[in-house]
């Protein structure tokens, strides 16, 4: 990205901070929407000074450190505990935690998002039905690369009041993660052992 004059750089930082505040306080996950709200507040019409998604995510982490305090840490811990619980129930489908709950930027509004892998989506549904877990069927748009977006089957359920979304990929989908909306790179995925380690590190 082209280097901006100091004044414009300061404005971009301020826009990133405002977008982060909007996301944290209103549970918004759409970076473009948050940028637009920040630009409206500052009266900015020049797209060249809008922050990158990575800058907003960094500002969000900083916002939560400054203003989230114990409440944010407790909420994140509870979300990760729910994630681990569901991952253990779905261990046959190689579950992976993704998104804000993994990254540590989740607000109390965010779902726990898991990726699972099966040759048939019904296998996951039947597994949950056998365990007596109620859920709703849905679909999730996932970006495979810069040019290709596909619909994946997903399941929505709730554990201890925490919404959980389970996105179902084919077996070989474990080799290639979808593109992250933050930086355009393959999403970071964490298995059960990694999530357990994250939880243990907080105690």
Helices and strands as residue ranges (DSSP letters): H 6-26, H 31-42, G 47-49, H 53-63, I 64-68, H 69-89, G 91-93, E 96-98, H 100-103, E 112-117, H 121-130, E 136-143, E 149-159, E 162-169, G 171-174, H 192-201
